[in-house]
Amino acid sequence: MAALEISGMNVEYDGVRAVSALSLEVDEGEIVALIGGNGAGKSTTLNAISGLIRTCTGRIRFRGTDITAAEPHRIVEAGLLQVPEGRRVFSTLTVEENLDMGAFARTDRDQIAHDKQDIFTRFPILSQRRRQLAGTCSGGEQQMLAIGRALMARPRLLMLDEPSLGLAPLIVRDIFRTIRELNRERGMSILLVEQNARMALKLANRATVLDRGRTTLHGSSAALLQDPAVQHAFLGRSVAVPA
């Protein structure tokens, strides 16, 4: 069963086509990567799925329900969460208060406490920083916090926009290990936007390559890693992804 289905999606900004006729599926328990250069339409795609921007045409279905015109908070309540590029934590709130904001729609206090402890176990540094203002945390700590905040809403599908951006290789390794663990342990479906194509392809099951809003390649990650066009277009520093 597909967790997420996008068919024929078009998105425009001021009359300029940013995403053109995009069709994409993420199956239950699958990791799918979106790769491409700057301006390829990757973040626009995630924002359209989240309801933050509207599509011109096309359909978006989440777990069988049409969410094309749904309000962003309804999409979150359905279990589809986005960790945005740049983290966007609440800088004037503490680390723990940021996590609490992730659970704003929940009333199951015992499970909220359990989930918070799980996040502190996954990211021990956040436990040490729990009373610290989020804005004073490092970039890596803020990325961990942004992921933790999304997890507090108990997502069925997690979308991550450039989780490695601007972070040290050791922090990136830890974050990608956590992404893999969430997928393996919880069967969580994941849609990953990532500039480091090699790293994304090593993590994902399948991938789609975007160029100026259009799909240029799609297939298994193993096949795309060997594709000469991908190898030529997406060179760069590689970070080892834990097995």
Phi and psi in degrees as GROMACS dihedral restraints (atoms count N, CA, C in turn):
[ dihedral_restraints ]
;  ai    aj    ak    al  type     phi  dphi    fc
    3     4     5     6     1   -78.6    20    10
    4     5     6     7     1   129.9    20    10
    6     7     8     9     1   -75.5    20    10
    7     8     9    10     1   -39.3    20    10
    9    10    11    12     1  -135.0    20    10
   10    11    12    13     1   132.2    20    10
   12    13    14    15     1  -130.6    20    10
   13    14    15    16     1   124.2    20    10
   15    16    17    18     1  -119.3    20    10
   16    17    18    19     1   130.5    20    10
   18    19    20    21     1  -134.4    20    10
   19    20    21    22     1   123.1    20    10
   21    22    23    24     1    58.1    20    10
   22    23    24    25     1    37.6    20    10
   24    25    26    27     1   -80.1    20    10
   25    26    27    28     1   129.4    20    10
   27    28    29    30     1  -122.6    20    10
   28    29    30    31     1   135.1    20    10
   30    31    32    33     1  -132.2    20    10
   31    32    33    34     1   134.5    20    10
   33    34    35    36     1  -125.8    20    10
   34    35    36    37     1   147.3    20    10
   36    37    38    39     1  -119.7    20    10
   37    38    39    40     1   115.8    20    10
   39    40    41    42     1    50.5    20    10
   40    41    42    43     1    42.1    20    10
   42    43    44    45     1    83.4    20    10
   43    44    45    46     1    -1.8    20    10
   45    46    47    48     1  -101.0    20    10
   46    47    48    49     1   127.2    20    10
   48    49    50    51     1   -73.3    20    10
   49    50    51    52     1   117.0    20    10
   51    52    53    54     1   -97.2    20    10
   52    53    54    55     1   -32.4    20    10
   54    55    56    57     1  -135.5    20    10
   55    56    57    58     1   131.6    20    10
   57    58    59    60     1  -126.0    20    10
   58    59    60    61     1   117.2    20    10
   60    61    62    63     1    50.5    20    10
   61    62    63    64     1    45.1    20    10
   63    64    65    66     1   -80.5    20    10
   64    65    66    67     1   129.9    20    10
   66    67    68    69     1  -125.4    20    10
   67    68    69    70     1   134.8    20    10
   69    70    71    72     1  -158.2    20    10
   70    71    72    73     1   144.6    20    10
   72    73    74    75     1  -132.1    20    10
   73    74    75    76     1   143.2    20    10
   75    76    77    78     1  -123.4    20    10
   76    77    78    79     1   115.3    20    10
   78    79    80    81     1   -77.2    20    10
   79    80    81    82     1   161.5    20    10
   81    82    83    84     1   -57.0    20    10
   82    83    84    85     1   130.2    20    10
   84    85    86    87     1    75.0    20    10
   85    86    87    88     1    14.9    20    10
   87    88    89    90     1  -108.2    20    10
   88    89    90    91     1   150.4    20    10
   90    91    92    93     1  -107.6    20    10
   91    92    93    94     1   122.8    20    10
   93    94    95    96     1  -120.7    20    10
   94    95    96    97     1   134.1    20    10
   96    97    98    99     1  -107.0    20    10
   97    98    99   100     1   142.7    20    10
   99   100   101   102     1  -110.9    20    10
  100   101   102   103     1   119.3    20    10
  102   103   104   105     1  -125.0    20    10
  103   104   105   106     1   158.2    20    10
  105   106   107   108     1   160.2    20    10
  106   107   108   109     1   167.3    20    10
  108   109   110   111     1   -75.6    20    10
  109   110   111   112     1  -179.2    20    10
  111   112   113   114     1   -60.8    20    10
  112   113   114   115     1   136.6    20    10
  114   115   116   117     1    79.3    20    10
  115   116   117   118     1    12.3    20    10
  117   118   119   120     1   -76.8    20    10
  118   119   120   121     1   -17.3    20    10
  120   121   122   123     1   104.9    20    10
  121   122   123   124     1    11.2    20    10
  123   124   125   126     1   -67.9    20    10
  124   125   126   127     1   -53.2    20    10
  126   127   128   129     1   -66.3    20    10
  127   128   129   130     1   -35.9    20    10
  129   130   131   132     1   -59.2    20    10
  130   131   132   133     1   -40.7    20    10
  132   133   134   135     1   -60.7    20    10
  133   134   135   136     1   -47.1    20    10
  135   136   137   138     1   -63.9    20    10
  136   137   138   139     1   -41.6    20    10
  138   139   140   141     1   -65.9    20    10
  139   140   141   142     1   -33.1    20    10
  141   142   143   144     1   -69.7    20    10
  142   143   144   145     1   -41.3    20    10
  144   145   146   147     1   -62.2    20    10
  145   146   147   148     1   -38.5    20    10
  147   148   149   150     1   -75.8    20    10
  148   149   150   151     1    -8.1    20    10
  150   151   152   153     1    82.9    20    10
  151   152   153   154     1     9.5    20    10
  153   154   155   156     1   -78.1    20    10
  154   155   156   157     1   -26.4    20    10
  156   157   158   159     1  -132.0    20    10
  157   158   159   160     1   155.9    20    10
  159   160   161   162     1   -98.1    20    10
  160   161   162   163     1   145.7    20    10
  162   163   164   165     1   -83.3    20    10
  163   164   165   166     1   154.7    20    10
  165   166   167   168     1   -81.9    20    10
  166   167   168   169     1   -48.9    20    10
  168   169   170   171     1  -143.5    20    10
  169   170   171   172     1   169.4    20    10
  171   172   173   174     1   104.0    20    10
  172   173   174   175     1   174.4    20    10
  174   175   176   177     1  -132.1    20    10
  175   176   177   178     1   142.8    20    10
  177   178   179   180     1  -124.4    20    10
  178   179   180   181     1   121.9    20    10
  180   181   182   183     1  -121.5    20    10
  181   182   183   184     1   134.5    20    10
  183   184   185   186     1  -120.8    20    10
  184   185   186   187     1   116.0    20    10
  186   187   188   189     1    51.4    20    10
  187   188   189   190     1    43.1    20    10
  189   190   191   192     1    88.0    20    10
  190   191   192   193     1    -6.5    20    10
  192   193   194   195     1  -107.0    20    10
  193   194   195   196     1   133.9    20    10
  195   196   197   198     1   -72.7    20    10
  196   197   198   199     1   118.4    20    10
  198   199   200   201     1  -115.8    20    10
  199   200   201   202     1    16.5    20    10
  201   202   203   204     1   -53.5    20    10
  202   203   204   205     1   -42.3    20    10
  204   205   206   207     1  -108.6    20    10
  205   206   207   208     1    12.2    20    10
  207   208   209   210     1   -72.1    20    10
  208   209   210   211     1   148.8    20    10
  210   211   212   213     1   -71.6    20    10
  211   212   213   214     1   149.8    20    10
  213   214   215   216     1   -54.2    20    10
  214   215   216   217     1   -40.1    20    10
  216   217   218   219     1   -68.8    20    10
  217   218   219   220     1   -29.3    20    10
  219   220   221   222     1   -70.7    20    10
  220   221   222   223     1   -35.5    20    10
  222   223   224   225     1   -66.6    20    10
  223   224   225   226     1   -40.4    20    10
  225   226   227   228     1   -62.4    20    10
  226   227   228   229     1   -46.0    20    10
  228   229   230   231     1   -61.5    20    10
  229   230   231   232     1   -29.9    20    10
  231   232   233   234     1   -73.5    20    10
  232   233   234   235     1   -16.6    20    10
  234   235   236   237     1   109.2    20    10
  235   236   237   238     1    18.1    20    10
  237   238   239   240     1  -111.5    20    10
  238   239   240   241     1   112.2    20    10
  240   241   242   243     1  -119.7    20    10
  241   242   243   244     1   144.6    20    10
  243   244   245   246     1  -117.9    20    10
  244   245   246   247     1   132.9    20    10
  246   247   248   249     1   -99.2    20    10
  247   248   249   250     1   107.8    20    10
  249   250   251   252     1   -75.0    20    10
  250   251   252   253     1   159.8    20    10
  252   253   254   255     1   -61.7    20    10
  253   254   255   256     1   138.3    20    10
  255   256   257   258     1    84.1    20    10
  256   257   258   259     1     8.2    20    10
  258   259   260   261     1    70.6    20    10
  259   260   261   262     1   -58.0    20    10
  261   262   263   264     1    55.9    20    10
  262   263   264   265     1    46.5    20    10
  264   265   266   267     1   -73.6    20    10
  265   266   267   268     1   163.0    20    10
  267   268   269   270     1   -81.8    20    10
  268   269   270   271     1   100.2    20    10
  270   271   272   273     1   -66.6    20    10
  271   272   273   274     1   -26.7    20    10
  273   274   275   276     1   -93.4    20    10
  274   275   276   277     1     2.3    20    10
  276   277   278   279     1  -104.1    20    10
  277   278   279   280     1   156.9    20    10
  279   280   281   282     1   -72.5    20    10
  280   281   282   283     1   169.1    20    10
  282   283   284   285     1   -57.1    20    10
  283   284   285   286     1   -47.2    20    10
  285   286   287   288     1   -66.1    20    10
  286   287   288   289     1   -38.5    20    10
  288   289   290   291     1   -64.7    20    10
  289   290   291   292     1   -35.2    20    10
  291   292   293   294     1   -61.7    20    10
  292   293   294   295     1   -42.7    20    10
  294   295   296   297     1   -63.8    20    10
  295   296   297   298     1   -40.9    20    10
  297   298   299   300     1   -60.8    20    10
  298   299   300   301     1   -36.0    20    10
  300   301   302   303     1   -63.3    20    10
  301   302   303   304     1   -31.3    20    10
  303   304   305   306     1   -65.0    20    10
  304   305   306   307     1   -23.5    20    10
  306   307   308   309     1  -104.7    20    10
  307   308   309   310     1    22.0    20    10
  309   310   311   312     1   -58.9    20    10
  310   311   312   313     1   -29.4    20    10
  312   313   314   315     1   -91.0    20    10
  313   314   315   316     1     0.3    20    10
  315   316   317   318     1   -99.8    20    10
  316   317   318   319     1   153.6    20    10
  318   319   320   321     1  -125.0    20    10
  319   320   321   322     1    -2.3    20    10
  321   322   323   324     1   -83.8    20    10
  322   323   324   325     1    82.9    20    10
  324   325   326   327     1   -59.6    20    10
  325   326   327   328     1   -39.5    20    10
  327   328   329   330     1   -63.3    20    10
  328   329   330   331     1   -43.2    20    10
  330   331   332   333     1   -71.2    20    10
  331   332   333   334     1   -32.5    20    10
  333   334   335   336     1   -61.4    20    10
  334   335   336   337     1   -45.4    20    10
  336   337   338   339     1   -62.8    20    10
  337   338   339   340     1   -39.8    20    10
  339   340   341   342     1   -63.0    20    10
  340   341   342   343     1   -45.4    20    10
  342   343   344   345     1   -66.1    20    10
  343   344   345   346     1   -36.6    20    10
  345   346   347   348     1   -64.4    20    10
  346   347   348   349     1   -41.7    20    10
  348   349   350   351     1   -65.0    20    10
  349   350   351   352     1   -36.0    20    10
  351   352   353   354     1   -62.0    20    10
  352   353   354   355     1   -40.0    20    10
  354   355   356   357     1   -66.7    20    10
  355   356   357   358     1   -40.9    20    10
  357   358   359   360     1   -64.9    20    10
  358   359   360   361     1   -29.7    20    10
  360   361   362   363     1   -72.7    20    10
  361   362   363   364     1   -40.4    20    10
  363   364   365   366     1   -69.5    20    10
  364   365   366   367     1   -37.6    20    10
  366   367   368   369     1  -124.9    20    10
  367   368   369   370     1    79.1    20    10
  369   370   371   372     1   -56.1    20    10
  370   371   372   373     1   -30.3    20    10
  372   373   374   375     1   -62.9    20    10
  373   374   375   376     1   -30.2    20    10
  375   376   377   378     1   -67.9    20    10
  376   377   378   379     1   -33.7    20    10
  378   379   380   381     1   -63.4    20    10
  379   380   381   382     1   -39.9    20    10
  381   382   383   384     1   -68.5    20    10
  382   383   384   385     1   -27.9    20    10
  384   385   386   387     1  -100.0    20    10
  385   386   387   388     1     9.1    20    10
  387   388   389   390     1   -56.2    20    10
  388   389   390   391     1   -31.2    20    10
  390   391   392   393     1   -96.3    20    10
  391   392   393   394     1     3.4    20    10
  393   394   395   396     1   -90.6    20    10
  394   395   396   397     1   144.8    20    10
  396   397   398   399     1   -63.7    20    10
  397   398   399   400     1   134.2    20    10
  399   400   401   402     1   -60.7    20    10
  400   401   402   403     1   -33.1    20    10
  402   403   404   405     1   -66.5    20    10
  403   404   405   406     1   -17.0    20    10
  405   406   407   408     1   -95.7    20    10
  406   407   408   409     1    -0.8    20    10
  408   409   410   411     1   -80.4    20    10
  409   410   411   412     1   159.4    20    10
  411   412   413   414     1   -69.6    20    10
  412   413   414   415     1   167.8    20    10
  414   415   416   417     1   -60.3    20    10
  415   416   417   418     1   -41.0    20    10
  417   418   419   420     1   -65.0    20    10
  418   419   420   421     1   -41.2    20    10
  420   421   422   423     1   -65.3    20    10
  421   422   423   424     1   -37.7    20    10
  423   424   425   426     1   -67.2    20    10
  424   425   426   427     1   -35.6    20    10
  426   427   428   429     1   -66.3    20    10
  427   428   429   430     1   -42.9    20    10
  429   430   431   432     1   -59.6    20    10
  430   431   432   433     1   -41.4    20    10
  432   433   434   435     1   -65.8    20    10
  433   434   435   436     1   -40.9    20    10
  435   436   437   438     1   -62.3    20    10
  436   437   438   439     1   -40.1    20    10
  438   439   440   441     1   -67.2    20    10
  439   440   441   442     1   -45.1    20    10
  441   442   443   444     1   -60.0    20    10
  442   443   444   445     1   -41.8    20    10
  444   445   446   447     1   -60.2    20    10
  445   446   447   448     1   -42.0    20    10
  447   448   449   450     1   -65.0    20    10
  448   449   450   451     1   -39.4    20    10
  450   451   452   453     1   -65.2    20    10
  451   452   453   454     1   -27.5    20    10
  453   454   455   456     1   -63.9    20    10
  454   455   456   457     1   -18.2    20    10
  456   457   458   459     1   -89.3    20    10
  457   458   459   460     1     2.4    20    10
  459   460   461   462     1    54.1    20    10
  460   461   462   463     1    62.4    20    10
  462   463   464   465     1   -70.1    20    10
  463   464   465   466     1   149.2    20    10
  465   466   467   468     1   -90.1    20    10
  466   467   468   469     1   -30.5    20    10
  468   469   470   471     1  -135.3    20    10
  469   470   471   472     1   129.5    20    10
  471   472   473   474     1  -112.9    20    10
  472   473   474   475     1   127.7    20    10
  474   475   476   477     1  -108.2    20    10
  475   476   477   478     1   128.6    20    10
  477   478   479   480     1  -120.4    20    10
  478   479   480   481     1   127.3    20    10
  480   481   482   483     1  -108.5    20    10
  481   482   483   484     1   106.0    20    10
  483   484   485   486     1    54.3    20    10
  484   485   486   487     1    57.2    20    10
  486   487   488   489     1   -65.5    20    10
  487   488   489   490     1   -19.4    20    10
  489   490   491   492     1   -94.2    20    10
  490   491   492   493     1    -3.3    20    10
  492   493   494   495     1   -60.3    20    10
  493   494   495   496     1   120.8    20    10
  495   496   497   498     1    75.0    20    10
  496   497   498   499     1    11.7    20    10
  498   499   500   501     1  -106.1    20    10
  499   500   501   502     1   153.9    20    10
  501   502   503   504     1   -68.1    20    10
  502   503   504   505     1   149.6    20    10
  504   505   506   507     1   -54.6    20    10
  505   506   507   508     1   -38.5    20    10
  507   508   509   510     1   -66.2    20    10
  508   509   510   511     1   -37.5    20    10
  510   511   512   513     1   -68.5    20    10
  511   512   513   514     1   -41.4    20    10
  513   514   515   516     1   -59.2    20    10
  514   515   516   517     1   -43.8    20    10
  516   517   518   519     1   -58.5    20    10
  517   518   519   520     1   -44.2    20    10
  519   520   521   522     1   -65.2    20    10
  520   521   522   523     1   -40.6    20    10
  522   523   524   525     1   -67.2    20    10
  523   524   525   526     1   -41.9    20    10
  525   526   527   528     1   -70.9    20    10
  526   527   528   529     1   -30.0    20    10
  528   529   530   531     1   -63.0    20    10
  529   530   531   532     1   -42.0    20    10
  531   532   533   534     1   -64.0    20    10
  532   533   534   535     1   -41.2    20    10
  534   535   536   537     1   -59.0    20    10
  535   536   537   538     1   -45.3    20    10
  537   538   539   540     1   -64.3    20    10
  538   539   540   541     1   -40.9    20    10
  540   541   542   543     1   -63.3    20    10
  541   542   543   544     1   -42.0    20    10
  543   544   545   546     1   -61.2    20    10
  544   545   546   547     1   -39.3    20    10
  546   547   548   549     1   -68.0    20    10
  547   548   549   550     1   -44.4    20    10
  549   550   551   552     1   -74.9    20    10
  550   551   552   553     1   -42.5    20    10
  552   553   554   555     1   -79.4    20    10
  553   554   555   556     1   -38.0    20    10
  555   556   557   558     1  -107.3    20    10
  556   557   558   559     1    -8.3    20    10
  558   559   560   561     1    67.1    20    10
  559   560   561   562     1    25.7    20    10
  561   562   563   564     1   -71.3    20    10
  562   563   564   565     1   130.7    20    10
  564   565   566   567     1   -76.6    20    10
  565   566   567   568     1   142.7    20    10
  567   568   569   570     1  -138.8    20    10
  568   569   570   571     1   132.6    20    10
  570   571   572   573     1  -113.6    20    10
  571   572   573   574     1   117.1    20    10
  573   574   575   576     1  -115.0    20    10
  574   575   576   577     1   123.6    20    10
  576   577   578   579     1  -102.6    20    10
  577   578   579   580     1   126.4    20    10
  579   580   581   582     1  -154.4    20    10
  580   581   582   583     1   127.6    20    10
  582   583   584   585     1   -67.8    20    10
  583   584   585   586     1   -34.1    20    10
  585   586   587   588     1   -77.9    20    10
  586   587   588   589     1    91.3    20    10
  588   589   590   591     1   -63.1    20    10
  589   590   591   592     1   -40.1    20    10
  591   592   593   594     1   -61.4    20    10
  592   593   594   595     1   -44.7    20    10
  594   595   596   597     1   -65.6    20    10
  595   596   597   598     1   -41.8    20    10
  597   598   599   600     1   -63.7    20    10
  598   599   600   601     1   -41.8    20    10
  600   601   602   603     1   -69.6    20    10
  601   602   603   604     1   -30.7    20    10
  603   604   605   606     1   -70.2    20    10
  604   605   606   607     1   -25.9    20    10
  606   607   608   609     1   -89.1    20    10
  607   608   609   610     1   -37.2    20    10
  609   610   611   612     1   -84.5    20    10
  610   611   612   613     1   159.4    20    10
  612   613   614   615     1   -81.1    20    10
  613   614   615   616     1   -44.7    20    10
  615   616   617   618     1  -136.3    20    10
  616   617   618   619     1   166.7    20    10
  618   619   620   621     1  -151.2    20    10
  619   620   621   622     1   154.4    20    10
  621   622   623   624     1  -123.9    20    10
  622   623   624   625     1   133.8    20    10
  624   625   626   627     1  -101.9    20    10
  625   626   627   628     1   125.3    20    10
  627   628   629   630     1  -107.5    20    10
  628   629   630   631     1   144.3    20    10
  630   631   632   633     1  -142.3    20    10
  631   632   633   634     1   114.2    20    10
  633   634   635   636     1    51.5    20    10
  634   635   636   637     1    43.3    20    10
  636   637   638   639     1    85.3    20    10
  637   638   639   640     1    -1.9    20    10
  639   640   641   642     1  -115.3    20    10
  640   641   642   643     1   146.2    20    10
  642   643   644   645     1   -74.8    20    10
  643   644   645   646     1   123.9    20    10
  645   646   647   648     1  -107.5    20    10
  646   647   648   649     1   -29.2    20    10
  648   649   650   651     1  -146.1    20    10
  649   650   651   652     1   149.8    20    10
  651   652   653   654     1  -155.2    20    10
  652   653   654   655     1   138.8    20    10
  654   655   656   657     1   167.2    20    10
  655   656   657   658     1  -168.6    20    10
  657   658   659   660     1   -67.1    20    10
  658   659   660   661     1   149.8    20    10
  660   661   662   663     1   -62.5    20    10
  661   662   663   664     1   -38.4    20    10
  663   664   665   666     1   -60.2    20    10
  664   665   666   667     1   -41.5    20    10
  666   667   668   669     1   -69.1    20    10
  667   668   669   670     1   -41.2    20    10
  669   670   671   672     1   -68.4    20    10
  670   671   672   673     1   -31.2    20    10
  672   673   674   675     1   -61.5    20    10
  673   674   675   676     1   -29.4    20    10
  675   676   677   678     1   -94.7    20    10
  676   677   678   679     1    -4.5    20    10
  678   679   680   681     1   -73.5    20    10
  679   680   681   682     1   124.5    20    10
  681   682   683   684     1   -58.2    20    10
  682   683   684   685     1   -35.1    20    10
  684   685   686   687     1   -65.8    20    10
  685   686   687   688     1   -41.1    20    10
  687   688   689   690     1   -67.7    20    10
  688   689   690   691     1   -43.2    20    10
  690   691   692   693     1   -60.9    20    10
  691   692   693   694     1   -37.7    20    10
  693   694   695   696     1   -72.7    20    10
  694   695   696   697     1   -41.0    20    10
  696   697   698   699     1   -81.9    20    10
  697   698   699   700     1   -29.6    20    10
  699   700   701   702     1  -121.8    20    10
  700   701   702   703     1    66.1    20    10
  702   703   704   705     1   -89.3    20    10
  703   704   705   706     1   156.8    20    10
  705   706   707   708     1   159.4    20    10
  706   707   708   709     1   174.6    20    10
  708   709   710   711     1   -64.1    20    10
  709   710   711   712     1   135.2    20    10
  711   712   713   714     1  -106.1    20    10
  712   713   714   715     1   139.4    20    10
  714   715   716   717     1  -112.7    20    10
  715   716   717   718     1   130.1    20    10
  717   718   719   720     1   -63.1    20    10
  718   719   720   721     1   130.9    20    10
  720   721   722   723     1   -99.0    20    10
  721   722   723   724     1   125.8    20    10
  723   724   725   726     1   -58.5    20    10
  724   725   726   727     1   142.4    20    10
